[in-house]
Amino acid sequence: MTVRIPLETLRAFAREALHRSGLGEQDAATAAEVVVYADEHGFTTHGSNALAGIYSPRLLDGRINPAAQPRTVHESASSAVLDGDGGLGLVTTSLATDLAVAKARQTGIAMVAVRNSSHFGSAGYYAHRATEAGLIAIAMTNCGAQGVAPPLGGLTRMLGTNPLAVAAPAPGGAPFVLDMSATTVATGKIRAAQREGRQVPEGWLTTPDGSPVTDPDAYFEGKADVTWLGGSAATGGAKGYGLAILVDLLCGPLAGASWGPTPDLLVNGDERPDTDIGHTVIAIDPAAFGAAESFGRGARELLDTVSACPPAVPGGRVTYPGAPEAVRAAESRSAGVALPGHVAAQLAAMAERLELPLPAELQAAEAAR
């Protein structure tokens, strides 16, 4: 079952849910924008699903500090490090993005790292946010000390999915927005399959001996692991694995945050919480390269030319990262955001805990269950 809810209704609902979970009004509004961006563009695992399953519960029980006051702990003309004060990553990374954009306007290229933060939602939101200011951006996050996937060829889960996004403005059409994890798939999609009672595609999960697995339960029972982007070592898994290490380096030691592969993990192998997460945002101003206007024109031409490539299969279509999501966003704005039934049920349960009125669309979905 899929539930459609008007975009503005969902935004207002998310904002009030975050406010009732402890965030101040401005922080709740900022965080709601990140949540709704994910739902609007088709990344529900990082939108309402995370709102109900991660953000609200952890704000309420104190695992995420609702009264956090992020502060700058190091700064230069083109860089900064922010301490998130244990707060919501959606809020702190929005601040970091705006700071990186402002610094890049002055210096051409700027980088802002964040420590002591939490889950930051869809990486694409922050990169896309910078394109609205005409800049190119890269945004990334590690998973703190939490181990989600083992090193290539290893047994112990040491690294996170370590997502990153890259976006570039292209006036006149959808911007380029590449939003990806270093693993073949985000673990949220494995959890979604489990909740919906369906198998996952072959290639998402593998046993230590390399056998493919399609049962999502196997991942959560520790019987199978999520694969690295590229698959096995023979098919290019070193690429995704290498990206994951790069993200951990830039979001862990550089930012002063936690990271997964620490020596103690080799001794006890205990599960560790995803706290003290690190993020990094890099902003690039085309004007610093004498391309204030020409970059946008060139990007548009490049992307349009790629899209005009004859399809390999008759009736097919060639596109680029960011374009399908822009179509999904337009549909969300006109027809409402599509939420899977299990996410709608999570939102209803959250609303009951928060004594928050449920939008009519979610009330109808609950009544139909």
N, C-alpha and C positions, 0 to 999 in steps of 0.2 A: 504493500500500500504506500502511495506517495501522497503527501499533504502539501497543498500550495497555500502560501500565506503572503499577503502583500509585503513588499520590501520595507516600507516605512513602518508597518505594523510590527514586523520582526525586529527592526532597529529599536523601536520604542520599548518593546518587550525585553530585549537583551539589555538595553540601558537600565531599565528599572530593576531587572534581576541582578545586575552587577551592583547597583546602588544598594539594594536590600541585602546583598551579600557583604557589604561593608565598605565599598569604594565611595569616595566623594563624588559629587555630581559630575564634575569635569572629567575625572579619571574614568568614571563609568561611561560617559559619552565617548571618550577616546577609545576605550576598550571595545565598546559596542561596534564602532566602525570597523575594527579589525575582524571581529566575529562575523559581522554581516558581509563583509567583503568576501570571506571564504565561502559562505553559503551562496552568495550571489553569483560567484564565479564557478561553482560546482565542487568546491572542496569542503563538503559538509563535515568530514572527519575533523577538520581544523576550525570549524565554525560552531554551530549550535551544539554539535556533539561534544565538543570540548567545553563549551559553556556549562552544560549540564553535568558533564562527567569529571571535569578538572577544575575549572575556574571557580565556580560557585562553591562547591564543597571545600576546596582548599582555602578560599577566602574566609569561609565561615569557621573552619577549625583552626585557622592560624598558620597553616603550612605556607600560605602566601600572605604576606603582610598587607592588609587592606589600607593601612595608614602610612605606607612607605613614602619616604622623601628622598628620591634619587638625588645624588650629588656628584659633582665632578671631583675626581681624585687626582687627575693628571691632565694637563692641557698644554698644547702648543698651537701655533697658528693653523696647522692643518691636521691636528689629531686631538683626541681626548679619550679618557677612560671614565665611564660613569659607574658608580656603585648603585645598584638598584634597590638597596635596603631591603632585600628579600621580597620585593613587591611583584606585581603582575607584569610579566614580560611584555604584554601587549602595550602597556602604558610606557614602560621604560624605553622600549625599542622605538616607539613613536617619537619620543624625545630625542633619542640618539640619531634617528633618521633626519629630523629637522635640523639638528646641530651639524650633522655631516653636510647637509645641503648648504647651510649658511656658511660653513667654513670653505666648502668647495667654491662658492661664489667669490670668495676672497683670494683663495690660493690655487684654484684649478682642480686640485684633487684633495680629498679629505677622508679620514678614516676615524670612526668612533667605535670603541670597544666597550662592552658592558660586562660587569661581573655581578655576582650576588643577585641573580634574577631568577625567573621561572619560565615555563612554557610560553613561547611568544606567538603561537598560532601559525598562520600562513606566511611563509617567508616572502611570497610574492607581493603581499600587501605593502611592505616597506620599500621594496625596489620600485613597485608601481607608483607609490607615493612620490618618490623622487622624480619620476618621469613627468609628473604633473607640473613640476617646477622646471622642466626642460633639461633635466640632468640624467645621466646614465648612472645606474646604481647596482651594487652587489650587496645582498644581505644574507647572513648565515647564522646558524646557531648550533651549538653542540647539545648534548643531553645531560650535561653535568657529569657526575660520577656514575650515572646509570649505565649499565651494560645492556645493550640491545642485540648486538650481533658480534660474533667472534671475529678475530683477525682472519684474513684469507688463509685457509689451511689449518686454523686453530680450533680449539674446543671451547674455551672460556669466553663468554660474552663480555667484551671489553669496551666496545665502541657504540655510539649512538647511530641513529639513522642519519644524523648530521646534515639536515637539509640546507640548501642554498638557493638563492634566486638571483637572476640577473635581468635587468630591464633597461630598455632604451626607448626614448621617445621617437615617434614616427608620425608627425602631424598628418591629418587627412585619413587616418584609419587606426586600426588597433595597434598599440605599441607592441614591441617585442617583449614578452615576459616569460622567461624560462624559470619555472618553479619546480624543484626536484629534490629528492633525497639521494644520498650516496648509496642507499640500498635500492634493490629493484622496485620496492614498494614501501610506503610508510606503514608502520605497524598498525596504525589506526584503521587501515583498510582491511587488514587481517582480522582485527577485532570486529569490524562491521560485518564481514562475511560470517564470522562465528555467531554473531547475534541474529543474523538473518537466516541461519541454518543452511548455508550454501558452501560449496567447495571453493577453493581459490584456484586461479589458473596455474598450470604447471610452469615452474620456473620461479615462482615466488619463494617457495620453501624447499629446503633440502636437508637430508640427514647428514651426519658427519662423514659418511662414506660416499656422499654425492648422489644418493638416490632422491628423485623428485618426490615431493609430498604435496597433496592437495587438501588435506584435512587441516583447517585452521587451528583445531584443538591441539595439534601436535606442537605448534609453536609455543603456546602458553603452558603446555605440559613439559617443555624443555626437550622434546623428542626431535625437533627439527628447528632449523634456524633460517631467518630471512637471508636471501642471497644478496650479494653485492651487485651493484649496477654493472652489467656485463656478464654476470653469471659466474662460472667457474674460472679458475686460472687459465684454462685453455681457451676460453671464449672472451676473455677481456675483463674478468672480475677485478683485476689489479687496478683498473681505472676507478671504479667506484670505491674500492678499498682505499686507494690513495687519496681520493677526494675527502673521504671521511677523516683520515689522519690530518689532512691540511686544515679542515674546518676545526678539528679539535685543537690544533696548534694555534690557530688565530683566535679562537674563542675560549681557549683554556689558558695555557701559559702566558700568552700575550695579554689577554684581558685580565689575568689574575683570578680567573674563575676555576671551578673544578673541571676535571676531565676524567674520562673512563679508564684508560690503561695506566693504573698506578700499581706499584709493586705489591701492596697489600692484597690486591685482588688475586694475585698468583698464590698467596698463602692460604686465604680462607674462602675465596670465591663467593662471599656473601652478596646477596642483592643489596644495592645501595639506592638511596632515594635520589630523585631527579631534582635536587636543590642546588643552589649556587651555580646555576646555568650561566653560560657565557654567550654573548651575541657580538657580531661585528657588522658594521654597515660602512660601505665605501661609496663615496659619491664623486662623480667626475663631471666637470662642467665643459661641454664642447667648446665654449667660448675661449677657454684657455689654450685651445689648439687652433684658434682662428676659424672655428667651424660653428659659430653661434647659430647661423641659419642653414648653412650648407649640410651640416650633419643630419638634420631632420629631413631635408629633401632627399639626401642620399639614402637614408634609412628607409624612407617610404618607397623609393624606387627599388631598392634591393628587395624589400619584403614583397612588394607587388609583383616583381619579376619572379621570385620564388613561387608565389601563389599562381602565377600564370603558366607554370611548367606543365606540359602535357602529362596527364595522369598515366601511370603504368597500367591501370585497369580501366577499361571503358566505363564511363559514368562515375569514376572516382574523382577525388579532389585533392589537390596539393595545398597545404596550409603551412603555418609556422607557429611556434610557441607564443601564446598570447591571443591569437585570432579565434580559436574555438571557444576560449574562455570569455572573450568579448561578446561572442554570439550568445553564450549562456547567460551572461550578465544582462544583455538586452532583453532576453526572454524573461529573466527574473523580474526586471523592472516593469515589463508589460503584463505578464501573466501571473506574477507572484513567484516567490522562491520555492523550489521543490525540496521538500524534506522527506527522507525515508521514514516509514512508519515507526521504526524503533527509536529514531531521534525525536519524533513528535511525542512519543510516550515518555522519553527522558525529560523533555521540556515540561510536560504536564506534571511529572513527579516533582521536578524542581520547583515549579510554580506553587505546588501544594505546600512544600516545605517552607517556602518564602512567604506564603499567604499572598501570592501575587495573582491578580485576575488573569485568567487564561484567555487569549484571543479566540474569537468565535471559531476560526478555522481549526484550532487545536481542540476546542471543546467538541466540535463535530467529529473530529478524528477519534477522540476518547470515547464518545458515545457509540461510535461504530465498531469499536474493538470487541 
